[in-house]
Amino acid sequence: MKLIEKKRELKQKLKSAKTVFIMAHKDLDLDALGSSIGLYIILEKLNKNCFLIINDTKHESGVAKVFQELEGCLNIIRDNEIEENLYIRQKKNLLIILDTNKKELVQSNSAIDYFDIQNIIILDHHELGDTSIEAGLRIIDNEISSTCEMITNLIEVYKMELDPYYVTLLLSGIVLDTNNFTLKTNAETYYAAYYLSSMGASTKKVQYLLKQDLKEYIERQKVITNVDILNDKIAIAKGSPYMIYRKEDLAKIADTLLFFNDIEASFVIAKSTSKTIAISARSLGNYNIASLLTPLGGGGNKTGGAVRINDSTIGKVETKLKQILKKEEE
Ligand SMILES: [Mn+2]
C-alpha cells in the first residue's frame, strides 16, 4: 500500500498529536536514520515535540558521521527516558515506527507499551509477519525502495521545503537500500531522487556517508571467494567458521552475488553468534526466497529473506539448504 493512498489518515493522526516519538530498527542504517531524521524535521515544522528513541550504543560508520554532524540538533533519548517526556494527555502522544514492523527488531520493545495501539503508526517497506507490531495505522509498501522514499513522498504531501542536509540523508537511504539504484528501483524511485536533488541533495555527500570500511570490505570479499555454484545459477557462499558476521554484511554479500552473470539466486551462510548460523538470501525473482527459507524457519519475500538457526554449524545448514534447493529443482 502506498503512503499516498493513506495520506488523509496519516495527516489526521499527525495533526492531532502533540508529542511524537520516532523509533526505527536496531543497528541503525542510513535508511532507518535518514527516514527518522527526515520525519523528525517534517514534524518539527508542524510544531510537534519530537523525540528519537535510540538504544543502540554502537553505530555503523555512515550513521556515526551523521550523529557527529548533528550533535545537539535533535532530541535523542533512550527508552528509559520516554515516560518523563510524554505529553500530559495520553492520547496526544504518538509513536511512529520506521523501517521495520517487527517486535524483535525495533530499538526498544518496551517503548511500545507507553502508547495506545491507536496512537502507533508504522511506515515500512518490509513484509508483515507473525511478530508484526499492532498499530492504529500501518502503511507497509513492499514495492517501494526504502523508508526514505516514503518520507520523500510525505514531504511532497505537505509541500514542504527541507534543508539540503536533510534531503541528502533521505537520498543516502534510497541509495543504500537500492544498492546504487540497481535493486528495487522503478520510475518512482528516480522521481524521488529527482525531487530530493531539486531541493539540494548532494550526491557527493551521499558518497561520503556511504564510504565503507576497507577491512570490512575485505572480509566480505573473502566470503565471496568461498562460493559454490549450483546448476550454474545458484550461488552459495560461506563465511569463515572462526568469524561472527553482522546480518547487514551477509545481506550485502548476497546482493553482490546477484551482480554476476547467470546467477539468479544467492545464499550466504555464516555465524551470526558463536552458536547461531544465519542465512541471508536474494533472488532476481525466479526463485522464491521466502518459500525456500520457510522449511528452515526463516522468512522474507520473493526476492530476499533471512533465517537464523540456533545450535547448528555452517556445514549442517549448508546440507539442509542444498536438500531444499535440490527438491526445488526437481
Ligand atoms: Mn530500509
Boltz pocket constraint, residues with backbone or C-beta under 6 A from the ligand:
constraints:
  - pocket:
      binder: B
      contacts: [[A, 31], [A, 32], [A, 99], [A, 125], [A, 145], [A, 146], [A, 147], [A, 177]]
      max_distance: 6.0
